[in-house]
Amino acid sequence: GDVRQVGLVAGVEFVADWRTREAFPLKAQAGIRVCEAMVRRGVLTRPIGNVVPLFPQYCTTRAQIRRMVRALRESIAEVLGAREV
């Protein structure tokens, strides 16, 4: 749906239909399911509804950022079935 960023902090919003920006119903738990898939890949975060925030520390390395983003991408593909993420 949307990606918002300020400095190193980013939030990725998941929607059921990106053309209309129709939100997933909260009982679908899209954000929770993506975060659970990220945990299985070694990245801890917690959802805010259908938004998954990334809060890397200032001392985070580029390799760690790449790992976070890769875990997010793979988790979205696993949970939401997105082919091009």
PyMOL Python script that loads the backbone (N, CA, C, O; Angstrom):
from pymol import cmd

cmd.read_pdbstr("""\
ATOM      1  N   GLY A   1       0.804  -1.189   0.000  1.00  0.00           N
ATOM      2  CA  GLY A   1       0.000   0.000   0.000  1.00  0.00           C
ATOM      3  C   GLY A   1       0.848   1.254   0.000  1.00  0.00           C
ATOM      4  O   GLY A   1       0.668   2.148  -0.827  1.00  0.00           O
ATOM      5  N   ASP A   2       1.793   1.304   0.960  1.00  0.00           N
ATOM      6  CA  ASP A   2       2.615   2.501   1.081  1.00  0.00           C
ATOM      7  C   ASP A   2       3.874   2.132   1.855  1.00  0.00           C
ATOM      8  O   ASP A   2       3.866   1.237   2.699  1.00  0.00           O
ATOM      9  N   VAL A   3       4.948   2.840   1.548  1.00  0.00           N
ATOM     10  CA  VAL A   3       6.185   2.725   2.306  1.00  0.00           C
ATOM     11  C   VAL A   3       6.523   4.121   2.786  1.00  0.00           C
ATOM     12  O   VAL A   3       6.668   5.050   1.993  1.00  0.00           O
ATOM     13  N   ARG A   4       6.647   4.254   4.104  1.00  0.00           N
ATOM     14  CA  ARG A   4       6.981   5.558   4.693  1.00  0.00           C
ATOM     15  C   ARG A   4       8.332   5.427   5.380  1.00  0.00           C
ATOM     16  O   ARG A   4       8.655   4.392   5.964  1.00  0.00           O
ATOM     17  N   GLN A   5       9.117   6.501   5.299  1.00  0.00           N
ATOM     18  CA  GLN A   5      10.446   6.443   5.885  1.00  0.00           C
ATOM     19  C   GLN A   5      10.859   7.806   6.427  1.00  0.00           C
ATOM     20  O   GLN A   5      10.611   8.842   5.810  1.00  0.00           O
ATOM     21  N   VAL A   6      11.489   7.779   7.585  1.00  0.00           N
ATOM     22  CA  VAL A   6      12.130   8.950   8.161  1.00  0.00           C
ATOM     23  C   VAL A   6      13.468   8.457   8.701  1.00  0.00           C
ATOM     24  O   VAL A   6      13.504   7.651   9.631  1.00  0.00           O
ATOM     25  N   GLY A   7      14.555   8.933   8.129  1.00  0.00           N
ATOM     26  CA  GLY A   7      15.866   8.452   8.546  1.00  0.00           C
ATOM     27  C   GLY A   7      15.979   6.963   8.290  1.00  0.00           C
ATOM     28  O   GLY A   7      15.714   6.495   7.182  1.00  0.00           O
ATOM     29  N   LEU A   8      16.374   6.213   9.319  1.00  0.00           N
ATOM     30  CA  LEU A   8      16.492   4.764   9.177  1.00  0.00           C
ATOM     31  C   LEU A   8      15.192   4.027   9.453  1.00  0.00           C
ATOM     32  O   LEU A   8      15.092   2.833   9.171  1.00  0.00           O
ATOM     33  N   VAL A   9      14.202   4.708   9.995  1.00  0.00           N
ATOM     34  CA  VAL A   9      12.944   4.068  10.352  1.00  0.00           C
ATOM     35  C   VAL A   9      12.022   4.036   9.136  1.00  0.00           C
ATOM     36  O   VAL A   9      11.792   5.056   8.487  1.00  0.00           O
ATOM     37  N   ALA A  10      11.497   2.846   8.839  1.00  0.00           N
ATOM     38  CA  ALA A  10      10.588   2.696   7.697  1.00  0.00           C
ATOM     39  C   ALA A  10       9.374   1.891   8.142  1.00  0.00           C
ATOM     40  O   ALA A  10       9.465   1.064   9.050  1.00  0.00           O
ATOM     41  N   GLY A  11       8.254   2.136   7.504  1.00  0.00           N
ATOM     42  CA  GLY A  11       7.033   1.366   7.742  1.00  0.00           C
ATOM     43  C   GLY A  11       6.462   0.925   6.409  1.00  0.00           C
ATOM     44  O   GLY A  11       6.282   1.736   5.501  1.00  0.00           O
ATOM     45  N   VAL A  12       6.178  -0.360   6.297  1.00  0.00           N
ATOM     46  CA  VAL A  12       5.628  -0.922   5.070  1.00  0.00           C
ATOM     47  C   VAL A  12       4.183  -1.321   5.354  1.00  0.00           C
ATOM     48  O   VAL A  12       3.915  -2.170   6.203  1.00  0.00           O
ATOM     49  N   GLU A  13       3.257  -0.693   4.629  1.00  0.00           N
ATOM     50  CA  GLU A  13       1.826  -0.942   4.827  1.00  0.00           C
ATOM     51  C   GLU A  13       1.333  -1.979   3.818  1.00  0.00           C
ATOM     52  O   GLU A  13       1.618  -1.880   2.624  1.00  0.00           O
ATOM     53  N   PHE A  14       0.596  -2.965   4.306  1.00  0.00           N
ATOM     54  CA  PHE A  14       0.046  -4.000   3.452  1.00  0.00           C
ATOM     55  C   PHE A  14      -1.428  -3.734   3.200  1.00  0.00           C
ATOM     56  O   PHE A  14      -2.180  -3.434   4.128  1.00  0.00           O
ATOM     57  N   VAL A  15      -1.838  -3.845   1.946  1.00  0.00           N
ATOM     58  CA  VAL A  15      -3.235  -3.661   1.571  1.00  0.00           C
ATOM     59  C   VAL A  15      -3.682  -4.847   0.732  1.00  0.00           C
ATOM     60  O   VAL A  15      -2.867  -5.507   0.087  1.00  0.00           O
ATOM     61  N   ALA A  16      -4.978  -5.111   0.746  1.00  0.00           N
ATOM     62  CA  ALA A  16      -5.537  -6.228  -0.013  1.00  0.00           C
ATOM     63  C   ALA A  16      -5.480  -5.958  -1.514  1.00  0.00           C
ATOM     64  O   ALA A  16      -5.281  -6.881  -2.303  1.00  0.00           O
ATOM     65  N   ASP A  17      -5.653  -4.700  -1.910  1.00  0.00           N
ATOM     66  CA  ASP A  17      -5.638  -4.325  -3.324  1.00  0.00           C
ATOM     67  C   ASP A  17      -4.853  -3.020  -3.460  1.00  0.00           C
ATOM     68  O   ASP A  17      -5.307  -1.965  -3.018  1.00  0.00           O
ATOM     69  N   TRP A  18      -3.678  -3.102  -4.074  1.00  0.00           N
ATOM     70  CA  TRP A  18      -2.824  -1.903  -4.148  1.00  0.00           C
ATOM     71  C   TRP A  18      -3.392  -0.848  -5.085  1.00  0.00           C
ATOM     72  O   TRP A  18      -3.051   0.328  -4.956  1.00  0.00           O
ATOM     73  N   ARG A  19      -4.251  -1.235  -6.028  1.00  0.00           N
ATOM     74  CA  ARG A  19      -4.840  -0.241  -6.940  1.00  0.00           C
ATOM     75  C   ARG A  19      -5.839   0.662  -6.213  1.00  0.00           C
ATOM     76  O   ARG A  19      -5.863   1.876  -6.419  1.00  0.00           O
ATOM     77  N   THR A  20      -6.654   0.052  -5.366  1.00  0.00           N
ATOM     78  CA  THR A  20      -7.675   0.814  -4.636  1.00  0.00           C
ATOM     79  C   THR A  20      -7.236   1.151  -3.214  1.00  0.00           C
ATOM     80  O   THR A  20      -7.900   1.922  -2.522  1.00  0.00           O
ATOM     81  N   ARG A  21      -6.131   0.579  -2.785  1.00  0.00           N
ATOM     82  CA  ARG A  21      -5.607   0.718  -1.417  1.00  0.00           C
ATOM     83  C   ARG A  21      -6.586   0.188  -0.370  1.00  0.00           C
ATOM     84  O   ARG A  21      -6.601   0.646   0.772  1.00  0.00           O
ATOM     85  N   GLU A  22      -7.393  -0.775  -0.776  1.00  0.00           N
ATOM     86  CA  GLU A  22      -8.313  -1.422   0.161  1.00  0.00           C
ATOM     87  C   GLU A  22      -7.501  -2.158   1.218  1.00  0.00           C
ATOM     88  O   GLU A  22      -6.644  -2.977   0.887  1.00  0.00           O
ATOM     89  N   ALA A  23      -7.765  -1.874   2.469  1.00  0.00           N
ATOM     90  CA  ALA A  23      -7.010  -2.470   3.568  1.00  0.00           C
ATOM     91  C   ALA A  23      -7.399  -3.927   3.788  1.00  0.00           C
ATOM     92  O   ALA A  23      -8.531  -4.330   3.519  1.00  0.00           O
ATOM     93  N   PHE A  24      -6.441  -4.708   4.281  1.00  0.00           N
ATOM     94  CA  PHE A  24      -6.768  -6.046   4.760  1.00  0.00           C
ATOM     95  C   PHE A  24      -7.629  -5.882   6.007  1.00  0.00           C
ATOM     96  O   PHE A  24      -7.386  -4.972   6.800  1.00  0.00           O
ATOM     97  N   PRO A  25      -8.620  -6.732   6.197  1.00  0.00           N
ATOM     98  CA  PRO A  25      -9.325  -6.690   7.478  1.00  0.00           C
ATOM     99  C   PRO A  25      -8.335  -7.067   8.588  1.00  0.00           C
ATOM    100  O   PRO A  25      -7.471  -7.919   8.386  1.00  0.00           O
ATOM    101  N   LEU A  26      -8.462  -6.437   9.750  1.00  0.00           N
ATOM    102  CA  LEU A  26      -7.510  -6.712  10.828  1.00  0.00           C
ATOM    103  C   LEU A  26      -7.517  -8.177  11.243  1.00  0.00           C
ATOM    104  O   LEU A  26      -6.494  -8.700  11.684  1.00  0.00           O
ATOM    105  N   LYS A  27      -8.674  -8.853  11.104  1.00  0.00           N
ATOM    106  CA  LYS A  27      -8.702 -10.263  11.495  1.00  0.00           C
ATOM    107  C   LYS A  27      -7.903 -11.143  10.523  1.00  0.00           C
ATOM    108  O   LYS A  27      -7.626 -12.299  10.843  1.00  0.00           O
ATOM    109  N   ALA A  28      -7.530 -10.631   9.356  1.00  0.00           N
ATOM    110  CA  ALA A  28      -6.655 -11.371   8.447  1.00  0.00           C
ATOM    111  C   ALA A  28      -5.233 -11.426   8.988  1.00  0.00           C
ATOM    112  O   ALA A  28      -4.449 -12.286   8.586  1.00  0.00           O
ATOM    113  N   GLN A  29      -4.896 -10.520   9.890  1.00  0.00           N
ATOM    114  CA  GLN A  29      -3.606 -10.478  10.564  1.00  0.00           C
ATOM    115  C   GLN A  29      -2.426 -10.482   9.604  1.00  0.00           C
ATOM    116  O   GLN A  29      -1.435 -11.170   9.847  1.00  0.00           O
ATOM    117  N   ALA A  30      -2.518  -9.729   8.526  1.00  0.00           N
ATOM    118  CA  ALA A  30      -1.444  -9.693   7.531  1.00  0.00           C
ATOM    119  C   ALA A  30      -0.127  -9.248   8.153  1.00  0.00           C
ATOM    120  O   ALA A  30       0.908  -9.873   7.922  1.00  0.00           O
ATOM    121  N   GLY A  31      -0.154  -8.183   8.936  1.00  0.00           N
ATOM    122  CA  GLY A  31       1.074  -7.693   9.561  1.00  0.00           C
ATOM    123  C   GLY A  31       1.671  -8.700  10.528  1.00  0.00           C
ATOM    124  O   GLY A  31       2.883  -8.916  10.537  1.00  0.00           O
ATOM    125  N   ILE A  32       0.827  -9.312  11.337  1.00  0.00           N
ATOM    126  CA  ILE A  32       1.299 -10.310  12.306  1.00  0.00           C
ATOM    127  C   ILE A  32       1.924 -11.493  11.583  1.00  0.00           C
ATOM    128  O   ILE A  32       2.991 -11.966  11.975  1.00  0.00           O
ATOM    129  N   ARG A  33       1.277 -11.970  10.544  1.00  0.00           N
ATOM    130  CA  ARG A  33       1.783 -13.142   9.823  1.00  0.00           C
ATOM    131  C   ARG A  33       3.114 -12.842   9.142  1.00  0.00           C
ATOM    132  O   ARG A  33       3.999 -13.697   9.122  1.00  0.00           O
ATOM    133  N   VAL A  34       3.270 -11.638   8.581  1.00  0.00           N
ATOM    134  CA  VAL A  34       4.546 -11.267   7.954  1.00  0.00           C
ATOM    135  C   VAL A  34       5.636 -11.187   9.024  1.00  0.00           C
ATOM    136  O   VAL A  34       6.751 -11.660   8.804  1.00  0.00           O
ATOM    137  N   CYS A  35       5.326 -10.595  10.177  1.00  0.00           N
ATOM    138  CA  CYS A  35       6.317 -10.507  11.257  1.00  0.00           C
ATOM    139  C   CYS A  35       6.715 -11.889  11.767  1.00  0.00           C
ATOM    140  O   CYS A  35       7.886 -12.121  12.070  1.00  0.00           O
ATOM    141  N   GLU A  36       5.760 -12.802  11.864  1.00  0.00           N
ATOM    142  CA  GLU A  36       6.088 -14.169  12.288  1.00  0.00           C
ATOM    143  C   GLU A  36       7.017 -14.847  11.292  1.00  0.00           C
ATOM    144  O   GLU A  36       7.935 -15.568  11.683  1.00  0.00           O
ATOM    145  N   ALA A  37       6.779 -14.614  10.007  1.00  0.00           N
ATOM    146  CA  ALA A  37       7.662 -15.181   8.977  1.00  0.00           C
ATOM    147  C   ALA A  37       9.054 -14.553   9.056  1.00  0.00           C
ATOM    148  O   ALA A  37      10.054 -15.225   8.806  1.00  0.00           O
ATOM    149  N   MET A  38       9.118 -13.270   9.402  1.00  0.00           N
ATOM    150  CA  MET A  38      10.416 -12.609   9.552  1.00  0.00           C
ATOM    151  C   MET A  38      11.184 -13.189  10.738  1.00  0.00           C
ATOM    152  O   MET A  38      12.403 -13.346  10.667  1.00  0.00           O
ATOM    153  N   VAL A  39      10.483 -13.508  11.827  1.00  0.00           N
ATOM    154  CA  VAL A  39      11.132 -14.118  12.993  1.00  0.00           C
ATOM    155  C   VAL A  39      11.786 -15.434  12.596  1.00  0.00           C
ATOM    156  O   VAL A  39      12.898 -15.734  13.029  1.00  0.00           O
ATOM    157  N   ARG A  40      11.097 -16.219  11.774  1.00  0.00           N
ATOM    158  CA  ARG A  40      11.675 -17.493  11.319  1.00  0.00           C
ATOM    159  C   ARG A  40      12.943 -17.268  10.499  1.00  0.00           C
ATOM    160  O   ARG A  40      13.753 -18.182  10.343  1.00  0.00           O
ATOM    161  N   ARG A  41      13.116 -16.057   9.978  1.00  0.00           N
ATOM    162  CA  ARG A  41      14.315 -15.705   9.207  1.00  0.00           C
ATOM    163  C   ARG A  41      15.327 -14.924  10.059  1.00  0.00           C
ATOM    164  O   ARG A  41      16.318 -14.409   9.542  1.00  0.00           O
ATOM    165  N   GLY A  42      15.066 -14.844  11.353  1.00  0.00           N
ATOM    166  CA  GLY A  42      16.019 -14.228  12.259  1.00  0.00           C
ATOM    167  C   GLY A  42      15.910 -12.723  12.425  1.00  0.00           C
ATOM    168  O   GLY A  42      16.830 -12.094  12.948  1.00  0.00           O
ATOM    169  N   VAL A  43      14.793 -12.127  11.985  1.00  0.00           N
ATOM    170  CA  VAL A  43      14.611 -10.681  12.114  1.00  0.00           C
ATOM    171  C   VAL A  43      13.394 -10.424  13.008  1.00  0.00           C
ATOM    172  O   VAL A  43      12.294 -10.901  12.727  1.00  0.00           O
ATOM    173  N   LEU A  44      13.605  -9.671  14.081  1.00  0.00           N
ATOM    174  CA  LEU A  44      12.525  -9.375  15.025  1.00  0.00           C
ATOM    175  C   LEU A  44      11.945  -7.998  14.750  1.00  0.00           C
ATOM    176  O   LEU A  44      12.682  -7.016  14.658  1.00  0.00           O
ATOM    177  N   THR A  45      10.639  -7.925  14.622  1.00  0.00           N
ATOM    178  CA  THR A  45       9.898  -6.680  14.532  1.00  0.00           C
ATOM    179  C   THR A  45       8.487  -6.977  14.993  1.00  0.00           C
ATOM    180  O   THR A  45       8.145  -8.134  15.243  1.00  0.00           O
ATOM    181  N   ARG A  46       7.674  -5.963  15.109  1.00  0.00           N
ATOM    182  CA  ARG A  46       6.290  -6.181  15.528  1.00  0.00           C
ATOM    183  C   ARG A  46       5.394  -5.286  14.683  1.00  0.00           C
ATOM    184  O   ARG A  46       5.763  -4.156  14.363  1.00  0.00           O
ATOM    185  N   PRO A  47       4.220  -5.788  14.324  1.00  0.00           N
ATOM    186  CA  PRO A  47       3.345  -5.013  13.450  1.00  0.00           C
ATOM    187  C   PRO A  47       2.570  -3.944  14.209  1.00  0.00           C
ATOM    188  O   PRO A  47       2.353  -4.041  15.417  1.00  0.00           O
ATOM    189  N   ILE A  48       2.169  -2.949  13.481  1.00  0.00           N
ATOM    190  CA  ILE A  48       1.210  -1.957  13.958  1.00  0.00           C
ATOM    191  C   ILE A  48       0.041  -2.070  12.994  1.00  0.00           C
ATOM    192  O   ILE A  48       0.004  -1.386  11.970  1.00  0.00           O
ATOM    193  N   GLY A  49      -0.915  -2.934  13.322  1.00  0.00           N
ATOM    194  CA  GLY A  49      -2.006  -3.243  12.392  1.00  0.00           C
ATOM    195  C   GLY A  49      -1.441  -3.928  11.165  1.00  0.00           C
ATOM    196  O   GLY A  49      -0.804  -4.977  11.270  1.00  0.00           O
ATOM    197  N   ASN A  50      -1.671  -3.339   9.998  1.00  0.00           N
ATOM    198  CA  ASN A  50      -1.169  -3.888   8.742  1.00  0.00           C
ATOM    199  C   ASN A  50       0.119  -3.203   8.295  1.00  0.00           C
ATOM    200  O   ASN A  50       0.479  -3.266   7.119  1.00  0.00           O
ATOM    201  N   VAL A  51       0.803  -2.560   9.211  1.00  0.00           N
ATOM    202  CA  VAL A  51       2.079  -1.900   8.909  1.00  0.00           C
ATOM    203  C   VAL A  51       3.187  -2.643   9.641  1.00  0.00           C
ATOM    204  O   VAL A  51       3.088  -2.900  10.841  1.00  0.00           O
ATOM    205  N   VAL A  52       4.244  -2.985   8.908  1.00  0.00           N
ATOM    206  CA  VAL A  52       5.419  -3.603   9.518  1.00  0.00           C
ATOM    207  C   VAL A  52       6.525  -2.554   9.541  1.00  0.00           C
ATOM    208  O   VAL A  52       6.997  -2.116   8.492  1.00  0.00           O
ATOM    209  N   PRO A  53       6.936  -2.154  10.748  1.00  0.00           N
ATOM    210  CA  PRO A  53       8.006  -1.166  10.845  1.00  0.00           C
ATOM    211  C   PRO A  53       9.378  -1.836  10.888  1.00  0.00           C
ATOM    212  O   PRO A  53       9.521  -2.956  11.378  1.00  0.00           O
ATOM    213  N   LEU A  54      10.358  -1.147  10.378  1.00  0.00           N
ATOM    214  CA  LEU A  54      11.755  -1.559  10.494  1.00  0.00           C
ATOM    215  C   LEU A  54      12.473  -0.476  11.280  1.00  0.00           C
ATOM    216  O   LEU A  54      12.493   0.684  10.869  1.00  0.00           O
ATOM    217  N   PHE A  55      13.063  -0.850  12.414  1.00  0.00           N
ATOM    218  CA  PHE A  55      13.747   0.084  13.307  1.00  0.00           C
ATOM    219  C   PHE A  55      15.195  -0.345  13.505  1.00  0.00           C
ATOM    220  O   PHE A  55      15.546  -0.809  14.590  1.00  0.00           O
ATOM    221  N   PRO A  56      16.035  -0.206  12.505  1.00  0.00           N
ATOM    222  CA  PRO A  56      17.434  -0.616  12.721  1.00  0.00           C
ATOM    223  C   PRO A  56      18.143   0.365  13.651  1.00  0.00           C
ATOM    224  O   PRO A  56      17.847   1.560  13.655  1.00  0.00           O
ATOM    225  N   GLN A  57      19.071  -0.152  14.430  1.00  0.00           N
ATOM    226  CA  GLN A  57      19.876   0.704  15.283  1.00  0.00           C
ATOM    227  C   GLN A  57      20.838   1.513  14.416  1.00  0.00           C
ATOM    228  O   GLN A  57      21.130   1.135  13.281  1.00  0.00           O
ATOM    229  N   TYR A  58      21.323   2.621  14.953  1.00  0.00           N
ATOM    230  CA  TYR A  58      22.237   3.458  14.177  1.00  0.00           C
ATOM    231  C   TYR A  58      23.553   2.752  13.859  1.00  0.00           C
ATOM    232  O   TYR A  58      24.226   3.105  12.891  1.00  0.00           O
ATOM    233  N   CYS A  59      23.917   1.776  14.653  1.00  0.00           N
ATOM    234  CA  CYS A  59      25.170   1.058  14.404  1.00  0.00           C
ATOM    235  C   CYS A  59      24.963  -0.155  13.488  1.00  0.00           C
ATOM    236  O   CYS A  59      25.879  -0.963  13.333  1.00  0.00           O
ATOM    237  N   THR A  60      23.796  -0.294  12.889  1.00  0.00           N
ATOM    238  CA  THR A  60      23.507  -1.416  12.002  1.00  0.00           C
ATOM    239  C   THR A  60      24.380  -1.336  10.751  1.00  0.00           C
ATOM    240  O   THR A  60      24.561  -0.264  10.172  1.00  0.00           O
ATOM    241  N   THR A  61      24.913  -2.474  10.348  1.00  0.00           N
ATOM    242  CA  THR A  61      25.760  -2.513   9.150  1.00  0.00           C
ATOM    243  C   THR A  61      24.910  -2.642   7.894  1.00  0.00           C
ATOM    244  O   THR A  61      23.728  -2.978   7.960  1.00  0.00           O
ATOM    245  N   ARG A  62      25.521  -2.375   6.761  1.00  0.00           N
ATOM    246  CA  ARG A  62      24.802  -2.543   5.488  1.00  0.00           C
ATOM    247  C   ARG A  62      24.365  -3.988   5.286  1.00  0.00           C
ATOM    248  O   ARG A  62      23.281  -4.248   4.765  1.00  0.00           O
ATOM    249  N   ALA A  63      25.206  -4.919   5.697  1.00  0.00           N
ATOM    250  CA  ALA A  63      24.859  -6.341   5.562  1.00  0.00           C
ATOM    251  C   ALA A  63      23.623  -6.665   6.407  1.00  0.00           C
ATOM    252  O   ALA A  63      22.768  -7.440   5.979  1.00  0.00           O
ATOM    253  N   GLN A  64      23.527  -6.083   7.592  1.00  0.00           N
ATOM    254  CA  GLN A  64      22.363  -6.321   8.444  1.00  0.00           C
ATOM    255  C   GLN A  64      21.100  -5.697   7.849  1.00  0.00           C
ATOM    256  O   GLN A  64      20.021  -6.283   7.926  1.00  0.00           O
ATOM    257  N   ILE A  65      21.234  -4.512   7.257  1.00  0.00           N
ATOM    258  CA  ILE A  65      20.088  -3.879   6.574  1.00  0.00           C
ATOM    259  C   ILE A  65      19.626  -4.758   5.420  1.00  0.00           C
ATOM    260  O   ILE A  65      18.429  -4.985   5.245  1.00  0.00           O
ATOM    261  N   ARG A  66      20.581  -5.252   4.631  1.00  0.00           N
ATOM    262  CA  ARG A  66      20.218  -6.140   3.513  1.00  0.00           C
ATOM    263  C   ARG A  66      19.501  -7.384   4.015  1.00  0.00           C
ATOM    264  O   ARG A  66      18.548  -7.850   3.390  1.00  0.00           O
ATOM    265  N   ARG A  67      19.958  -7.927   5.147  1.00  0.00           N
ATOM    266  CA  ARG A  67      19.312  -9.115   5.721  1.00  0.00           C
ATOM    267  C   ARG A  67      17.880  -8.788   6.141  1.00  0.00           C
ATOM    268  O   ARG A  67      16.970  -9.578   5.894  1.00  0.00           O
ATOM    269  N   MET A  68      17.673  -7.640   6.768  1.00  0.00           N
ATOM    270  CA  MET A  68      16.325  -7.228   7.178  1.00  0.00           C
ATOM    271  C   MET A  68      15.401  -7.113   5.974  1.00  0.00           C
ATOM    272  O   MET A  68      14.282  -7.626   5.986  1.00  0.00           O
ATOM    273  N   VAL A  69      15.878  -6.434   4.935  1.00  0.00           N
ATOM    274  CA  VAL A  69      15.046  -6.214   3.747  1.00  0.00           C
ATOM    275  C   VAL A  69      14.779  -7.532   3.024  1.00  0.00           C
ATOM    276  O   VAL A  69      13.671  -7.767   2.543  1.00  0.00           O
ATOM    277  N   ARG A  70      15.803  -8.394   2.948  1.00  0.00           N
ATOM    278  CA  ARG A  70      15.604  -9.699   2.308  1.00  0.00           C
ATOM    279  C   ARG A  70      14.578 -10.518   3.088  1.00  0.00           C
ATOM    280  O   ARG A  70      13.710 -11.154   2.490  1.00  0.00           O
ATOM    281  N   ALA A  71      14.672 -10.508   4.421  1.00  0.00           N
ATOM    282  CA  ALA A  71      13.703 -11.234   5.250  1.00  0.00           C
ATOM    283  C   ALA A  71      12.301 -10.687   5.047  1.00  0.00           C
ATOM    284  O   ALA A  71      11.339 -11.451   4.967  1.00  0.00           O
ATOM    285  N   LEU A  72      12.179  -9.364   4.963  1.00  0.00           N
ATOM    286  CA  LEU A  72      10.865  -8.753   4.715  1.00  0.00           C
ATOM    287  C   LEU A  72      10.326  -9.179   3.358  1.00  0.00           C
ATOM    288  O   LEU A  72       9.173  -9.594   3.247  1.00  0.00           O
ATOM    289  N   ARG A  73      11.163  -9.077   2.319  1.00  0.00           N
ATOM    290  CA  ARG A  73      10.738  -9.447   0.963  1.00  0.00           C
ATOM    291  C   ARG A  73      10.295 -10.905   0.901  1.00  0.00           C
ATOM    292  O   ARG A  73       9.235 -11.212   0.356  1.00  0.00           O
ATOM    293  N   GLU A  74      11.105 -11.802   1.459  1.00  0.00           N
ATOM    294  CA  GLU A  74      10.764 -13.227   1.435  1.00  0.00           C
ATOM    295  C   GLU A  74       9.507 -13.515   2.255  1.00  0.00           C
ATOM    296  O   GLU A  74       8.701 -14.366   1.880  1.00  0.00           O
ATOM    297  N   SER A  75       9.342 -12.817   3.359  1.00  0.00           N
ATOM    298  CA  SER A  75       8.172 -13.032   4.214  1.00  0.00           C
ATOM    299  C   SER A  75       6.896 -12.549   3.540  1.00  0.00           C
ATOM    300  O   SER A  75       5.852 -13.194   3.642  1.00  0.00           O
ATOM    301  N   ILE A  76       6.977 -11.414   2.851  1.00  0.00           N
ATOM    302  CA  ILE A  76       5.811 -10.927   2.102  1.00  0.00           C
ATOM    303  C   ILE A  76       5.424 -11.944   1.034  1.00  0.00           C
ATOM    304  O   ILE A  76       4.247 -12.266   0.869  1.00  0.00           O
ATOM    305  N   ALA A  77       6.420 -12.444   0.314  1.00  0.00           N
ATOM    306  CA  ALA A  77       6.144 -13.429  -0.738  1.00  0.00           C
ATOM    307  C   ALA A  77       5.521 -14.693  -0.149  1.00  0.00           C
ATOM    308  O   ALA A  77       4.589 -15.255  -0.724  1.00  0.00           O
ATOM    309  N   GLU A  78       6.035 -15.136   0.991  1.00  0.00           N
ATOM    310  CA  GLU A  78       5.514 -16.348   1.632  1.00  0.00           C
ATOM    311  C   GLU A  78       4.080 -16.161   2.126  1.00  0.00           C
ATOM    312  O   GLU A  78       3.218 -17.007   1.885  1.00  0.00           O
ATOM    313  N   VAL A  79       3.836 -15.060   2.810  1.00  0.00           N
ATOM    314  CA  VAL A  79       2.540 -14.867   3.474  1.00  0.00           C
ATOM    315  C   VAL A  79       1.474 -14.349   2.527  1.00  0.00           C
ATOM    316  O   VAL A  79       0.342 -14.833   2.535  1.00  0.00           O
ATOM    317  N   LEU A  80       1.826 -13.376   1.720  1.00  0.00           N
ATOM    318  CA  LEU A  80       0.819 -12.728   0.870  1.00  0.00           C
ATOM    319  C   LEU A  80       0.849 -13.222  -0.569  1.00  0.00           C
ATOM    320  O   LEU A  80       0.008 -12.829  -1.377  1.00  0.00           O
ATOM    321  N   GLY A  81       1.801 -14.068  -0.892  1.00  0.00           N
ATOM    322  CA  GLY A  81       1.859 -14.631  -2.234  1.00  0.00           C
ATOM    323  C   GLY A  81       2.290 -13.658  -3.301  1.00  0.00           C
ATOM    324  O   GLY A  81       2.024 -13.875  -4.483  1.00  0.00           O
ATOM    325  N   ALA A  82       2.952 -12.586  -2.905  1.00  0.00           N
ATOM    326  CA  ALA A  82       3.396 -11.582  -3.882  1.00  0.00           C
ATOM    327  C   ALA A  82       4.564 -12.144  -4.682  1.00  0.00           C
ATOM    328  O   ALA A  82       5.524 -12.662  -4.111  1.00  0.00           O
ATOM    329  N   ARG A  83       4.481 -12.041  -5.989  1.00  0.00           N
ATOM    330  CA  ARG A  83       5.551 -12.563  -6.853  1.00  0.00           C
ATOM    331  C   ARG A  83       6.668 -11.546  -7.034  1.00  0.00           C
ATOM    332  O   ARG A  83       7.847 -11.901  -7.008  1.00  0.00           O
ATOM    333  N   GLU A  84       6.304 -10.296  -7.215  1.00  0.00           N
ATOM    334  CA  GLU A  84       7.314  -9.252  -7.441  1.00  0.00           C
ATOM    335  C   GLU A  84       7.301  -8.316  -6.255  1.00  0.00           C
ATOM    336  O   GLU A  84       6.443  -7.439  -6.149  1.00  0.00           O
ATOM    337  N   VAL A  85       8.253  -8.508  -5.367  1.00  0.00           N
ATOM    338  CA  VAL A  85       8.335  -7.683  -4.167  1.00  0.00           C
ATOM    339  C   VAL A  85       9.667  -6.962  -4.188  1.00  0.00           C
ATOM    340  O   VAL A  85       9.970  -6.199  -3.271  1.00  0.00           O
TER     341      VAL A  85
END
""", "prot")
cmd.dss("prot")
cmd.show_as("cartoon", "prot")
cmd.util.cbc("prot")
cmd.orient("prot")
